[in-house]
Amino acid sequence: MRKIKFDEYMKKRVWFAETRARLGLKREPSSRLRDEKERELLIELDRARLEKWKKEGKLELIGPRKYRFTI
């Protein structure tokens, strides 16, 4: 596995972010349309992930639309 020095990485990251801001570039969302099967599969995977988090106690329902997620 390749080792990366955190300080060097952060210096490069700051330079990259500043350059991107100077040029006015933004990260755009994907515009690719998903087909019906792909959408259903992604929803199923999301539901399974939420259920797993609930069983592990990482996700807790606090109110009607409020959740607590612990790492």
C-alpha positions, -999 to 999 in steps of 0.1 A, spaced: 0 0 0 13 34 -9 21 58 20 11 94 18 23 122 41 -8 141 53 9 175 54 21 172 18 -14 160 7 -31 189 24 -7 214 7 -16 199 -27 -52 198 -18 -53 235 -8 -35 245 -41 -60 224 -61 -90 240 -44 -76 276 -48 -68 270 -85 -103 256 -91 -119 285 -73 -97 310 -92 -108 295 -126 -145 295 -115 -149 257 -119 -175 240 -99 -182 203 -93 -213 196 -113 -237 167 -104 -240 138 -128 -265 144 -156 -266 107 -166 -301 93 -165 -305 60 -147 -327 33 -160 -356 18 -139 -337 -13 -128 -306 7 -117 -328 31 -97 -346 2 -80 -313 -15 -72 -299 17 -57 -330 22 -35 -328 -14 -24 -292 -10 -14 -299 22 5 -327 5 24 -305 -24 33 -278 0 45 -303 18 67 -316 -14 82 -281 -26 89 -273 7 107 -305 4 127 -296 -31 138 -261 -21 148 -274 9 167 -257 35 146 -290 50 134 -316 61 159 -350 76 151 -355 107 174 -386 122 159 -409 121 129 -381 134 106 -351 135 129 -324 109 131 -292 105 151 -263 88 134 -233 77 156 -200 67 142 
